[in-house]
Amino acid sequence: MELEMALALWKNLLQTAKKRILQQRRLSLYNGAHGYEEELIKKKLQQFSGGSINLSKEDNGIGILTLNNPKLMNAFTGTMMVELQERVTELENWKDGKGLIIHGASNTFCSGSDLNAVKELSNSQDGMNMCMFMQNTLTRLMRLPLISVALVQGKAFGGGAELTTACDFRLMTPGSEIRFVHKHMGLVPGWGGAAAALGHAREWLSQYTDGPAAVIRAVKQVVTAGRELPLEDALRTEKDIFGTVWGGPANLQALVTRPKHK
Ligand SMILES: CC[C@@H](C(=O)O)C(=O)SCCNC(=O)CCNC(=O)[C@H](O)C(C)(C)COP(=O)(O)OP(=O)(O)OC[C@H]1O[C@@H](n2cnc3c(N)ncnc32)[C@H](O)[C@@H]1OP(=O)(O)O
């Protein structure tokens, strides 16, 4: 009877803490009070099409987000900005996610906003609207309960450079400092150069995502709370998150196996 009561209490605590964490994560930076009309902004951005933001979610809990507009060095068109927000929402709802690798197609990262769109969004309000939209999205990306890494090959310019700062880590391939000549030959790496870099990023990230998803996600959530919240709120959030893993399956298992930390 006591065990059942303890389990029921633990489950209730888990639900309460998860609700509070989700509320904090989904708070957008901007809303109507700031003149932020998201649906109107999305409508405007969707006038500038091209490229895509692709997401593959692997069984091991690692997501691969690909900035795919190689003709323009993966520059962000308006539709890609809207798609990035859609992929972030998908990742917020991915309960088994542990890690995220963001990279660009065709062996280069991203050369920022599509200058063709920038020319059209030339008035101040349009510029601020795009800025608020991308700040909201990149803040939500930064707050994802996943360990994230930007794999930078080639160039990360302007908004592309800002996108890397929303990740926990940045991995730079040596070539990212030297211009790839493949593009000038009309070719992309054919001997595994792009795949190898992705494989290395997966291997490198695994040192941080080795463990149960619930624990990895909780670690990232306490780091985000510590980074963003005033001390007392951060401590309370930490206590709530601690309560979701203390006495949980991974903790009980570790008390049995007593792992040695070399
Ligand atoms: C908040 C920041 C945000 C904003 O203010 O909205 C921005 O990010 S503004 C954009 C900032 N970025 C840039 O200014 C980078 C511009 N691009 C370059 O400097 C160079 O393209 C490069 C990234 C150094 C690569 O040079 P290179 O290897 O010589 O390739 P090309 O220059 O020939 O580019 C190939 C092809 O891609 C087009 N391209 C590249 N970047 C953009 C871009 N940001 N917007 C639109 N198109 C872009 C370039 O014009 C070439 O196209 P073609 O001329 O049709 O071949």
The ligand as a MOL file (V3000), in Angstrom:
LIG
                    3D

  0  0  0     0  0            999 V3000
M  V30 BEGIN CTAB
M  V30 COUNTS 56 58 0 0 0
M  V30 BEGIN ATOM
M  V30 1 C 20.0180 39.2130 -38.9550 0
M  V30 2 C 21.0240 39.0130 -40.0600 0
M  V30 3 C 20.3690 38.8450 -41.4060 0
M  V30 4 C 19.6070 40.0330 -41.7720 0
M  V30 5 O 20.1180 41.1440 -41.6270 0
M  V30 6 O 18.4680 39.7850 -42.2130 0
M  V30 7 C 21.3620 38.4300 -42.4130 0
M  V30 8 O 21.9130 37.3640 -42.3250 0
M  V30 9 S 21.6810 39.4400 -43.7970 0
M  V30 10 C 22.7610 38.3910 -44.8690 0
M  V30 11 C 24.1580 38.2750 -44.2880 0
M  V30 12 N 24.9560 37.3640 -45.1310 0
M  V30 13 C 25.7810 37.7930 -46.1220 0
M  V30 14 O 25.8770 38.9700 -46.3790 0
M  V30 15 C 26.5610 36.7250 -46.8900 0
M  V30 16 C 26.4150 36.9400 -48.4050 0
M  V30 17 N 27.1510 35.9040 -49.1590 0
M  V30 18 C 28.5090 35.8800 -49.2470 0
M  V30 19 O 29.2440 36.6840 -48.6790 0
M  V30 20 C 29.0960 34.7800 -50.1000 0
M  V30 21 O 28.0700 34.2320 -50.8790 0
M  V30 22 C 29.7390 33.6350 -49.2760 0
M  V30 23 C 28.7720 33.1200 -48.2230 0
M  V30 24 C 31.0350 34.1330 -48.6390 0
M  V30 25 C 30.0830 32.4930 -50.2310 0
M  V30 26 O 30.8710 33.0340 -51.2820 0
M  V30 27 P 31.1980 32.0930 -52.5230 0
M  V30 28 O 31.6910 30.7930 -52.0310 0
M  V30 29 O 32.0260 32.9020 -53.4480 0
M  V30 30 O 29.7990 31.8000 -53.1910 0
M  V30 31 P 28.9110 32.8870 -53.9690 0
M  V30 32 O 29.0550 34.2130 -53.3480 0
M  V30 33 O 29.1590 32.7560 -55.4230 0
M  V30 34 O 27.4350 32.3520 -53.6270 0
M  V30 35 C 26.8350 31.3070 -54.3800 0
M  V30 36 C 25.4450 31.7690 -54.7190 0
M  V30 37 O 24.7430 31.9680 -53.4600 0
M  V30 38 C 24.2090 33.2670 -53.4540 0
M  V30 39 N 24.1690 33.7320 -52.0710 0
M  V30 40 C 25.1310 33.5610 -51.1440 0
M  V30 41 N 24.7370 34.1130 -49.9650 0
M  V30 42 C 23.4910 34.6230 -50.1720 0
M  V30 43 C 22.5360 35.3000 -49.3510 0
M  V30 44 N 22.7620 35.5550 -48.0640 0
M  V30 45 N 21.3710 35.6890 -49.9280 0
M  V30 46 C 21.1120 35.4150 -51.2410 0
M  V30 47 N 21.9610 34.7590 -52.0980 0
M  V30 48 C 23.1290 34.3760 -51.5310 0
M  V30 49 C 25.1510 34.0970 -54.3130 0
M  V30 50 O 24.4910 35.2490 -54.7470 0
M  V30 51 C 25.4160 33.1200 -55.4200 0
M  V30 52 O 24.2720 33.0930 -56.2590 0
M  V30 53 P 24.4620 33.3090 -57.8380 0
M  V30 54 O 25.0950 34.6640 -57.9440 0
M  V30 55 O 23.0890 33.2380 -58.3940 0
M  V30 56 O 25.3720 32.1910 -58.2660 0
M  V30 END ATOM
M  V30 BEGIN BOND
M  V30 1 1 1 2
M  V30 2 1 2 3
M  V30 3 1 3 4
M  V30 4 1 3 7
M  V30 5 2 4 5
M  V30 6 1 4 6
M  V30 7 2 7 8
M  V30 8 1 7 9
M  V30 9 1 9 10
M  V30 10 1 10 11
M  V30 11 1 11 12
M  V30 12 1 12 13
M  V30 13 2 13 14
M  V30 14 1 13 15
M  V30 15 1 15 16
M  V30 16 1 16 17
M  V30 17 1 17 18
M  V30 18 2 18 19
M  V30 19 1 18 20
M  V30 20 1 20 21
M  V30 21 1 20 22
M  V30 22 1 22 23
M  V30 23 1 22 24
M  V30 24 1 22 25
M  V30 25 1 25 26
M  V30 26 1 26 27
M  V30 27 2 27 28
M  V30 28 1 27 29
M  V30 29 1 27 30
M  V30 30 1 30 31
M  V30 31 2 31 32
M  V30 32 1 31 33
M  V30 33 1 31 34
M  V30 34 1 34 35
M  V30 35 1 35 36
M  V30 36 1 36 37
M  V30 37 1 36 51
M  V30 38 1 37 38
M  V30 39 1 38 39
M  V30 40 1 38 49
M  V30 41 1 39 40
M  V30 42 1 39 48
M  V30 43 2 40 41
M  V30 44 1 41 42
M  V30 45 1 42 43
M  V30 46 2 42 48
M  V30 47 1 43 44
M  V30 48 2 43 45
M  V30 49 1 45 46
M  V30 50 2 46 47
M  V30 51 1 47 48
M  V30 52 1 49 50
M  V30 53 1 49 51
M  V30 54 1 51 52
M  V30 55 1 52 53
M  V30 56 2 53 54
M  V30 57 1 53 55
M  V30 58 1 53 56
M  V30 END BOND
M  V30 END CTAB
M  END
